[in-house]
Amino acid sequence: MQKENTFYLGKIAKKFSFKGEVLIYLDTDEPELYENLESIFVEFGKDLIPFFIESSSLHKNSFLRVKLEDINSEVEADKIIGSHVYLPLSMLPKLEGNKFYFHEIIGFTAQDINVGNIGTIIDVNDTAAQAIFVITNEDEKEILIPVIDEFIEEVNRETRTILFKTPKGLLDLYLLN
């Protein structure tokens, strides 16, 4: 499985028992969706290695206690502690309305209620405290719009567009130069 075909589920945080069980910190608002997984992909270097799950249960809200096939001791569990865990994109719950996954809206057309067509969303930068839509227009200018619910009027998956209602002056910073 290629990493670009997966999504980050969480991180193997610590050992749970002497039989090789581990706790996976789930980076999600809905951990219950992942309680009955059959398998996961564990990252080792640049590779994603599949592991089948023998048993699992939720632990303290945001952890998944798992017993992985072929991990039968504390020593074997130690080798995977700190590793990131991934699942195929096909396992992401479908979102509706104005909710979206960042990877889902790459390539969408960005439009503004007042300005019209802004450009194409090429990325969502989520490395800072505030995630930002990265948009390029036909003049190859880069336009940055914070990912704020109040700025998003509509996400239309059929037409692959996002309609924004940006504050007055925000787009002028990019378009009037």
Summary of the structure (lengths in Angstrom):
residues: 177
radius of gyration: 20.4
end to end distance: 43.9
largest distance: 63.8
contacts: 474
relative contact order: 0.15
helix: 15%
strand: 44%
